[in-house]
């Protein structure tokens, strides 16, 4: 998978993307607590807070020793649990790169509501697409899919830098050898060392990512990734972004230069 590492869209309304940072912190803390085994077996804990379609539809029940919220509430709780460090890291990287700008364009409160709405919509889409599944679904991917869709609508022309991890790892020995020999290596195959990153416009980067989610979902690709949840999050993001964005922030905006921090009156202008 291609991973984003930064974009050049400045914050124009907010000093700090507090909600984005808080969501990342909560996800990291929850992951560390679960993996610490302080509260029991990590897989058992995750199963209690995960979305399980058959449980939500009343066709199955969790074992008595599995503790969790009411099934309907798992549409929210599942967003904050992750099955592995790679799962957590990839989701939080997408949220870190794209979330701050979407929060800026919506306002912090509206962004939080938007994030949770996309996450819930992705879960609902998933359970109706796979109503008889007993596989637990966890992760922020559905909500972050909505954030990516919002970024596509709000900042399609900004520059996004990304990497393709397998290629970066494959080219790393070339850069390391050059560095040890004292050679200054700036790029390989047009990719900028040492991460061997590339740049693309937002609509190309995010658009290609969304297209890949749709292709995988249409092909019925299974495995550890719930592609249908991603599709639900994308659809919700496309529909909800015009509703949750600030009135003065245009769709398909380039981002513009950084402006001074907003006044108290401006800071409260979060209504769409």
KEKE-3310 file (N, C-alpha, C; in steps of 0.2 Angstrom, whole numbers, plus 5000, padded with zeros to 4 digits):
npx = (5004:5002:5009:5005:5016:5017:5008:5006:4997:4992:4987:4973:4963:4963:4974:4979:4977:4967:4958:4961:4974:4971:4962:4972:4980:4971:4969:4982:4984:4974:4978:4990:4987:4978:4987:4996:4991:4985:4972:4968:4967:4973:4966:4954:4948:4948:4938:4927:4924:4923:4915:4903:4895:4884:4882:4877:4865:4858:4859:4869:4878:4890:4903:4901:4912:4917:4919:4910:4903:4885:4879:4876:4883:4896:4898:4904:4914:4923:4931:4942:4950:4964:4972:4985:5002:5006:4993:4988:4998:4998:4985:4985:4995:4989:4978:4985:4992:4981:4970:4972:4970:4957:4950:4953:4947:4934:4931:4934:4924:4914:4922:4925:4912:4910:4920:4916:4904:4907:4914:4904:4895:4903:4904:4890:4888:4896:4891:4879:4883:4889:4881:4880:4892:4905:4916:4926:4927:4938:4946:4951:4949:4938:4932:4943:4944:4933:4938:4949:4941:4935:4946:4950:4939:4940:4954:4960:4970:4982:4999:5004:5015:5022:5026:5030:5031:5037:5046:5054:5061:5067:5076:5083:5096:5104:5105:5111:5123:5129:5129:5138:5149:5152:5146:5134:5118:5104:5093:5084:5079:5071:5065:5065:5078:5081:5070:5064:5053:5039:5030:5013:4998:4984:4972:4976:4984:4975:4964:4968:4970:4957:4951:4958:4952:4939:4941:4946:4935:4925:4930:4929:4939:4946:4953:4963:4958:4944:4936:4924:4920:4928:4923:4911:4914:4920:4910:4901:4910:4910:4897:4894:4904:4901:4891:4897:4908:4916:4907:4914:4924:4929:4924:4935:4947:4963:4970:4979:4988:4995:4986:4984:4981:4964:4951:4942:4929:4929:4934:4923:4915:4909:4899:4891)
npy = (4994:5011:5024:5040:5054:5067:5083:5098:5108:5121:5125:5135:5141:5136:5135:5123:5106:5100:5089:5079:5076:5071:5060:5052:5050:5043:5031:5026:5024:5016:5004:5001:4998:4987:4978:4976:4967:4969:4968:4956:4943:4949:4947:4942:4953:4962:4956:4958:4971:4973:4975:4963:4956:4945:4945:4958:4957:4949:4935:4928:4926:4933:4924:4920:4924:4935:4952:4967:4981:4985:4977:4987:4998:4994:4999:5011:5009:5000:5007:5012:5002:4991:4978:4975:4982:4987:4988:4999:5009:5012:5017:5028:5036:5040:5047:5057:5064:5068:5072:5084:5094:5092:5094:5107:5113:5110:5114:5110:5103:5100:5092:5081:5075:5072:5063:5052:5050:5045:5034:5026:5024:5017:5005:5001:4999:4989:4978:4976:4972:4960:4951:4939:4936:4931:4936:4947:4965:4978:4994:5010:5012:5014:5026:5034:5032:5040:5053:5053:5054:5067:5075:5074:5081:5093:5097:5095:5099:5101:5097:5081:5070:5054:5036:5020:5007:4994:4996:5006:5000:4991:4999:5005:4999:5004:5017:5017:5011:5021:5032:5027:5027:5040:5046:5058:5055:5060:5055:5041:5033:5044:5045:5052:5051:5049:5041:5038:5045:5051:5063:5069:5076:5080:5075:5065:5056:5053:5050:5039:5030:5028:5023:5010:5005:5003:4994:4983:4980:4977:4966:4957:4954:4947:4942:4950:4963:4973:4978:4982:4990:5001:5006:5010:5020:5029:5033:5039:5050:5057:5062:5068:5078:5091:5096:5097:5105:5121:5136:5146:5139:5133:5120:5109:5116:5125:5127:5138:5153:5153:5160:5172:5167:5163:5175:5176:5176:5172:5159:5152:5150:5137:5132:5124)
npz = (5000:4996:5006:5014:5018:5021:5018:5009:5013:5022:5039:5041:5049:5062:5076:5081:5077:5087:5089:5080:5085:5098:5095:5089:5100:5109:5102:5102:5115:5119:5112:5118:5131:5129:5123:5133:5141:5154:5157:5153:5140:5125:5112:5116:5123:5112:5104:5111:5110:5096:5080:5076:5064:5064:5078:5080:5073:5080:5078:5084:5100:5111:5120:5138:5145:5138:5139:5135:5127:5124:5109:5098:5102:5098:5086:5088:5097:5091:5083:5090:5093:5088:5079:5077:5078:5065:5059:5067:5066:5052:5050:5059:5053:5041:5047:5053:5043:5034:5043:5050:5041:5036:5048:5051:5040:5044:5057:5074:5082:5073:5065:5074:5075:5062:5059:5068:5063:5050:5053:5060:5049:5041:5048:5048:5034:5032:5040:5034:5022:5024:5032:5039:5044:5056:5059:5068:5067:5068:5071:5064:5051:5043:5047:5044:5030:5027:5030:5021:5009:5012:5011:4998:4992:4998:4996:4983:4975:4982:4986:4989:4998:4996:5000:4995:5004:5002:4991:4996:5006:4998:4991:5001:5004:4994:4996:5009:5006:4998:5007:5017:5009:5007:4997:4990:4989:4981:4974:4968:4953:4951:4964:4980:4990:5008:5010:4998:4992:4983:4975:4972:4966:4977:4972:4964:4972:4983:4976:4969:4979:4984:4973:4973:4984:4981:4970:4976:4985:4975:4969:4979:4988:5002:5017:5029:5029:5029:5016:5012:5023:5021:5009:5013:5022:5014:5005:5015:5019:5007:5005:5017:5019:5012:5021:5033:5032:5034:5031:5023:5018:5003:4992:4983:4985:4985:4996:4999:5006:5023:5036:5049:5066:5070:5077:5092:5089:5076:5078:5083:5072:5066:5060:5046)
capx = (5000:5006:5008:5007:5020:5015:5005:5008:4991:4993:4981:4971:4958:4965:4981:4982:4971:4967:4954:4966:4979:4967:4960:4978:4982:4967:4970:4988:4984:4970:4982:4995:4983:4976:4993:5000:4988:4983:4965:4967:4970:4971:4961:4947:4946:4946:4932:4921:4923:4923:4909:4902:4888:4879:4880:4873:4858:4855:4860:4874:4880:4897:4903:4899:4918:4919:4916:4910:4897:4880:4881:4875:4888:4902:4899:4909:4920:4927:4935:4947:4954:4968:4974:4992:5006:5005:4987:4988:5003:4996:4979:4986:4998:4984:4974:4990:4993:4975:4965:4973:4968:4950:4948:4954:4941:4927:4931:4936:4918:4911:4927:4924:4906:4911:4924:4912:4898:4909:4915:4898:4892:4907:4902:4883:4888:4900:4887:4873:4886:4891:4876:4881:4899:4906:4923:4926:4930:4940:4950:4949:4950:4932:4932:4949:4942:4929:4943:4952:4936:4934:4952:4949:4934:4943:4961:4962:4976:4988:5004:5005:5021:5020:5031:5028:5036:5042:5051:5058:5065:5072:5081:5087:5103:5108:5106:5115:5130:5131:5130:5144:5155:5153:5142:5128:5113:5098:5087:5085:5073:5067:5062:5069:5081:5082:5064:5062:5046:5037:5024:5007:4992:4979:4967:4979:4986:4969:4959:4971:4969:4950:4950:4960:4948:4933:4942:4947:4929:4921:4933:4928:4945:4945:4959:4962:4955:4937:4936:4917:4919:4931:4919:4905:4917:4921:4903:4899:4914:4908:4890:4894:4909:4898:4887:4901:4913:4914:4903:4918:4929:4926:4926:4940:4951:4970:4973:4980:4993:4994:4983:4984:4976:4957:4949:4937:4922:4930:4934:4916:4911:4910:4892:4891)
capy = (5000:5018:5028:5047:5056:5074:5087:5105:5112:5124:5127:5142:5143:5133:5135:5116:5101:5096:5083:5074:5074:5068:5054:5048:5048:5038:5025:5023:5022:5009:4999:4999:4995:4980:4974:4975:4961:4971:4967:4949:4941:4955:4945:4942:4960:4965:4953:4961:4978:4973:4974:4956:4956:4941:4947:4964:4955:4944:4928:4924:4929:4932:4919:4924:4927:4940:4958:4972:4985:4982:4976:4993:5003:4992:5003:5016:5006:4996:5012:5013:4996:4989:4971:4975:4988:4989:4991:5005:5013:5014:5021:5034:5040:5043:5052:5062:5068:5071:5074:5090:5099:5091:5097:5114:5115:5109:5116:5104:5100:5097:5086:5075:5072:5069:5057:5047:5048:5041:5027:5022:5023:5012:4999:4999:4997:4982:4973:4974:4969:4954:4950:4932:4935:4931:4939:4954:4971:4983:4998:5017:5013:5016:5033:5037:5032:5046:5058:5054:5057:5074:5078:5074:5086:5100:5099:5090:5101:5102:5092:5075:5066:5047:5031:5013:5004:4988:4999:5010:4995:4988:5004:5007:4997:5008:5024:5016:5010:5028:5036:5025:5028:5047:5049:5061:5052:5063:5052:5035:5032:5049:5045:5056:5048:5042:5037:5037:5047:5054:5068:5069:5081:5077:5071:5059:5052:5050:5047:5032:5026:5027:5018:5004:5002:5001:4988:4977:4978:4974:4959:4952:4952:4946:4943:4954:4970:4974:4983:4985:4995:5007:5009:5014:5026:5034:5036:5044:5056:5061:5064:5073:5084:5098:5097:5098:5110:5128:5140:5150:5135:5131:5113:5109:5122:5123:5128:5145:5154:5153:5166:5173:5163:5167:5178:5171:5176:5167:5152:5149:5149:5131:5129:5123)
capz = (5000:4996:5012:5014:5024:5022:5012:5009:5014:5029:5043:5040:5054:5068:5078:5082:5076:5094:5089:5077:5090:5103:5092:5088:5107:5112:5098:5104:5122:5120:5109:5123:5136:5127:5122:5139:5145:5161:5157:5150:5133:5120:5107:5119:5124:5106:5101:5115:5108:5089:5076:5073:5061:5067:5085:5079:5070:5085:5076:5088:5106:5113:5126:5144:5148:5134:5141:5130:5127:5120:5102:5094:5104:5095:5080:5090:5101:5086:5079:5094:5094:5082:5080:5077:5077:5058:5058:5071:5063:5045:5051:5062:5048:5037:5051:5055:5037:5031:5048:5052:5036:5036:5054:5049:5035:5047:5064:5078:5084:5067:5063:5078:5073:5055:5060:5071:5058:5045:5056:5061:5043:5038:5051:5046:5028:5033:5043:5029:5016:5026:5038:5042:5046:5063:5060:5072:5064:5073:5067:5062:5044:5040:5049:5040:5023:5026:5031:5014:5005:5013:5009:4991:4990:5001:4994:4978:4971:4986:4985:4994:4997:4999:4999:4994:5009:4999:4986:5000:5009:4993:4989:5006:5004:4989:4999:5014:5003:4996:5013:5020:5005:5007:4991:4992:4985:4982:4972:4964:4949:4952:4970:4984:4996:5010:5011:4991:4992:4977:4976:4968:4968:4981:4969:4961:4978:4987:4971:4967:4985:4984:4967:4975:4989:4977:4966:4980:4987:4970:4968:4985:4991:5009:5021:5036:5027:5027:5011:5012:5028:5018:5004:5017:5025:5008:5003:5020:5018:5001:5007:5023:5019:5011:5026:5039:5031:5036:5025:5019:5015:4997:4990:4978:4987:4984:5002:5000:5011:5030:5038:5056:5070:5070:5083:5096:5085:5070:5080:5084:5066:5064:5057:5039)
cpx = (5004:5004:5009:5011:5019:5012:5007:5003:4992:4987:4979:4966:4960:4972:4983:4976:4970:4963:4958:4971:4976:4965:4966:4980:4978:4968:4977:4988:4980:4974:4987:4992:4981:4982:4997:4997:4986:4976:4963:4970:4968:4966:4954:4944:4944:4940:4926:4919:4922:4916:4909:4895:4883:4877:4875:4866:4855:4855:4865:4875:4887:4897:4903:4906:4920:4916:4916:4904:4891:4882:4881:4881:4895:4903:4904:4915:4925:4932:4941:4952:4958:4971:4981:4995:5005:4999:4986:4992:5000:4989:4980:4991:4994:4980:4979:4991:4987:4970:4966:4970:4960:4947:4948:4948:4934:4926:4931:4930:4915:4916:4926:4917:4906:4915:4920:4907:4901:4911:4909:4895:4896:4905:4895:4884:4891:4895:4881:4876:4888:4887:4877:4888:4900:4913:4923:4930:4932:4945:4947:4948:4944:4931:4937:4947:4937:4933:4947:4947:4935:4940:4952:4944:4937:4949:4963:4968:4982:4993:5004:5011:5020:5026:5027:5033:5040:5047:5056:5063:5070:5077:5085:5095:5107:5110:5111:5122:5133:5133:5137:5150:5156:5149:5136:5123:5107:5092:5089:5079:5068:5063:5067:5072:5081:5076:5061:5055:5045:5031:5019:5002:4988:4974:4970:4981:4979:4964:4961:4969:4962:4948:4952:4955:4941:4935:4943:4940:4925:4924:4932:4934:4944:4951:4958:4959:4948:4936:4929:4916:4923:4927:4913:4908:4918:4915:4900:4903:4912:4902:4891:4899:4906:4894:4891:4906:4911:4911:4909:4924:4926:4928:4931:4945:4958:4973:4975:4986:4991:4991:4984:4979:4969:4956:4944:4931:4923:4930:4928:4912:4912:4904:4893:4887)
cpy = (5006:5021:5035:5049:5063:5077:5094:5110:5115:5125:5134:5145:5141:5134:5128:5112:5097:5089:5078:5072:5069:5061:5049:5045:5043:5032:5022:5021:5016:5003:4996:4996:4988:4976:4972:4969:4962:4969:4960:4948:4947:4953:4944:4949:4963:4963:4956:4968:4979:4973:4967:4956:4952:4942:4953:4963:4950:4937:4924:4929:4928:4927:4923:4927:4933:4947:4963:4976:4982:4982:4983:4998:5001:4996:5009:5014:5003:5001:5014:5007:4993:4982:4970:4982:4991:4992:4998:5010:5016:5018:5028:5038:5043:5048:5058:5067:5072:5074:5081:5095:5098:5095:5104:5117:5115:5113:5109:5100:5096:5091:5080:5072:5069:5063:5051:5045:5043:5034:5023:5020:5017:5005:4996:4996:4990:4977:4971:4971:4962:4952:4944:4931:4935:4934:4946:4959:4976:4988:5005:5017:5016:5024:5037:5037:5038:5052:5059:5056:5064:5078:5079:5080:5093:5102:5095:5093:5103:5096:5087:5071:5059:5042:5025:5009:4998:4991:5003:5005:4992:4992:5006:5005:5001:5015:5023:5015:5017:5032:5034:5026:5036:5050:5052:5059:5056:5060:5045:5034:5038:5050:5048:5052:5052:5038:5035:5038:5050:5059:5068:5074:5077:5072:5064:5054:5049:5047:5040:5027:5024:5022:5011:5000:4999:4994:4982:4975:4974:4967:4954:4950:4952:4947:4947:4961:4970:4979:4986:4991:5002:5010:5013:5020:5032:5037:5041:5050:5060:5065:5070:5079:5091:5100:5100:5104:5117:5132:5143:5146:5132:5123:5114:5115:5120:5124:5135:5146:5154:5159:5167:5169:5167:5170:5174:5171:5171:5160:5149:5148:5142:5128:5129:5128)
cpz = (5000:5003:5011:5019:5025:5016:5014:5010:5021:5032:5042:5045:5061:5070:5078:5081:5082:5093:5085:5081:5095:5101:5091:5095:5110:5108:5101:5111:5123:5117:5114:5129:5135:5126:5128:5143:5152:5162:5154:5143:5128:5115:5110:5120:5117:5103:5105:5113:5100:5086:5074:5070:5064:5074:5084:5077:5075:5083:5080:5095:5108:5119:5132:5147:5144:5137:5136:5131:5124:5112:5097:5096:5100:5089:5081:5093:5096:5083:5083:5096:5087:5084:5080:5076:5070:5057:5061:5067:5056:5046:5054:5058:5044:5040:5052:5049:5035:5036:5050:5048:5036:5043:5054:5045:5038:5053:5068:5080:5079:5065:5067:5076:5066:5055:5063:5066:5053:5047:5057:5054:5040:5041:5049:5039:5028:5035:5038:5023:5018:5033:5042:5044:5054:5064:5063:5067:5069:5068:5065:5055:5041:5041:5045:5033:5022:5026:5024:5009:5005:5010:5001:4989:4992:4998:4989:4974:4975:4984:4991:4993:5000:4997:4998:4998:5006:4995:4991:5003:5004:4991:4994:5006:4999:4992:5005:5012:5001:5002:5016:5016:5004:5001:4993:4987:4986:4979:4968:4960:4950:4959:4975:4990:5002:5010:5004:4991:4985:4979:4970:4970:4973:4978:4966:4967:4981:4982:4969:4973:4985:4979:4969:4980:4985:4973:4970:4983:4982:4968:4974:4988:4999:5013:5027:5035:5025:5022:5010:5017:5025:5013:5008:5020:5020:5006:5008:5020:5012:5002:5012:5023:5017:5016:5032:5038:5033:5029:5020:5016:5009:4995:4984:4979:4986:4991:5004:5005:5018:5032:5046:5059:5070:5077:5086:5092:5079:5072:5081:5078:5063:5060:5049:5035)
residu = (UNK:UNK:UNK:UNK:UNK:UNK:UNK:UNK:UNK:UNK:UNK:UNK:UNK:UNK:UNK:UNK:UNK:UNK:UNK:UNK:UNK:UNK:UNK:UNK:UNK:UNK:UNK:UNK:UNK:UNK:UNK:UNK:UNK:UNK:UNK:UNK:UNK:UNK:UNK:UNK:UNK:UNK:UNK:UNK:UNK:UNK:UNK:UNK:UNK:UNK:UNK:UNK:UNK:UNK:UNK:UNK:UNK:UNK:UNK:UNK:UNK:UNK:UNK:UNK:UNK:UNK:UNK:UNK:UNK:UNK:UNK:UNK:UNK:UNK:UNK:UNK:UNK:UNK:UNK:UNK:UNK:UNK:UNK:UNK:UNK:UNK:UNK:UNK:UNK:UNK:UNK:UNK:UNK:UNK:UNK:UNK:UNK:UNK:UNK:UNK:UNK:UNK:UNK:UNK:UNK:UNK:UNK:UNK:UNK:UNK:UNK:UNK:UNK:UNK:UNK:UNK:UNK:UNK:UNK:UNK:UNK:UNK:UNK:UNK:UNK:UNK:UNK:UNK:UNK:UNK:UNK:UNK:UNK:UNK:UNK:UNK:UNK:UNK:UNK:UNK:UNK:UNK:UNK:UNK:UNK:UNK:UNK:UNK:UNK:UNK:UNK:UNK:UNK:UNK:UNK:UNK:UNK:UNK:UNK:UNK:UNK:UNK:UNK:UNK:UNK:UNK:UNK:UNK:UNK:UNK:UNK:UNK:UNK:UNK:UNK:UNK:UNK:UNK:UNK:UNK:UNK:UNK:UNK:UNK:UNK:UNK:UNK:UNK:UNK:UNK:UNK:UNK:UNK:UNK:UNK:UNK:UNK:UNK:UNK:UNK:UNK:UNK:UNK:UNK:UNK:UNK:UNK:UNK:UNK:UNK:UNK:UNK:UNK:UNK:UNK:UNK:UNK:UNK:UNK:UNK:UNK:UNK:UNK:UNK:UNK:UNK:UNK:UNK:UNK:UNK:UNK:UNK:UNK:UNK:UNK:UNK:UNK:UNK:UNK:UNK:UNK:UNK:UNK:UNK:UNK:UNK:UNK:UNK:UNK:UNK:UNK:UNK:UNK:UNK:UNK:UNK:UNK:UNK:UNK:UNK:UNK:UNK:UNK:UNK:UNK:UNK:UNK:UNK:UNK:UNK:UNK:UNK)
# end
